[in-house]
Amino acid sequence: MPTKSLRTLLKGFVLLAALPALASAHPGHDGDHGFGWDFSGGFTHPLSGWDHLLAMIAVGLWAAQLGGRARWLVPAAFLSVMTLGAILGHGGLQIAGTEQGIAASVLVLGLLVATAARLPVAAGMAIVGIFALFHGLAHGAEMPATAAGLSYGLGFVLATALLHAAGLGLGLFTSRKSTVIPQTAGVAIALVGVAMLAF
């Protein structure tokens, strides 16, 4: 590992150790969205908690590492299952350990990126799909019962797609310079996942 990359990685470890608030940073699951129960409220929800934000970026990063058809199939699988989960969650379905499943998604997806795990596309889709269900249930449980729920849902689906695209773009751009950069990002994401599960 190049010395500069090692220094960057160590700085990331120190930063994460100094910011235990990341472990409980999950605004938006308490019902206070600020923008209301509309499109903007749904759009800001995935951006307001480290768990959703990092997991969705990690999906894009890993899809970039997998390459080929996985670049669009893996994010598409996440979006599809998340949407289904949101519908089920809005309908009242609850699964014990949903929050733990979301935290685990940050850890596992971070590890997949950190190790640049090469799995078949179908396996990659299945893995992200399992975690997408938890994210979708959390989103759906908070959707309003009124017609604004559809607008809210469209908001978080679009935000998720953009986060996937950001991760994919970051992965494709940085991999041209060094594979260490996305892998270092994966380590940082995984460490946040560890903190979330620990606290």
C-alpha positions, 0 to 999 in steps of 0.5 A, a space after each residue: 500500500 503506498 505511504 500516502 494511502 496508508 496515511 489517509 487510511 490512518 487519518 480515517 481511523 482516527 476520525 472515525 474513532 473521534 466521532 462516535 456520534 456516527 454510531 447513532 446518527 440516524 435523524 429522520 427515523 424519529 419522524 422529524 423531517 423538517 421538510 414535511 411528508 412530501 417529495 422533499 421530505 422523502 428525498 432528504 431522508 436517505 441523506 439525513 442518516 449515515 446508515 442509509 447514505 453510506 450503504 447506498 454509496 457502497 452499493 454503487 462503489 461495489 457495482 463499479 468494482 464488479 463491472 460489466 452488467 453488475 454496474 446497473 443490475 446490482 443498484 437496480 436490485 437494491 432499488 427494486 427490493 427497497 421499493 417493495 420493502 417500502 410498500 410492505 412497511 407502509 402496509 404495516 409489515 414489521 421485521 424484528 431487527 430492522 435497524 440492526 439489519 440496516 447497520 449490518 448493511 453498512 458493515 457488510 457492504 463496506 467489507 465487500 468494497 474494502 475487499 473488492 469481493 468478486 461475486 457472480 452478478 446474481 449473488 451480488 443482486 441477492 446480497 444487496 436485495 436482502 439489505 434493501 428490504 430492511 432499508 425499504 421497511 424503515 422508509 415505508 414505516 414512516 410514509 404518511 397514510 395520505 396521498 403525500 406518501 406517494 410523493 414522499 416515496 418517489 423522493 427517497 427512491 430518486 435520492 437512493 438512485 442518485 446515491 448509487 450513481 454517486 458511488 458508481 461514479 466515484 468507484 469508476 473514477 478513482 479505480 482509474 487512479 488506484 484500486 486502493 482509494 475505493 477499498 480505503 473508502 470501503 474500510 471506512 464505511 465498514 468501520 462506521 457499520 461496526 460502530 453502529 452495531 456496537 452502539 
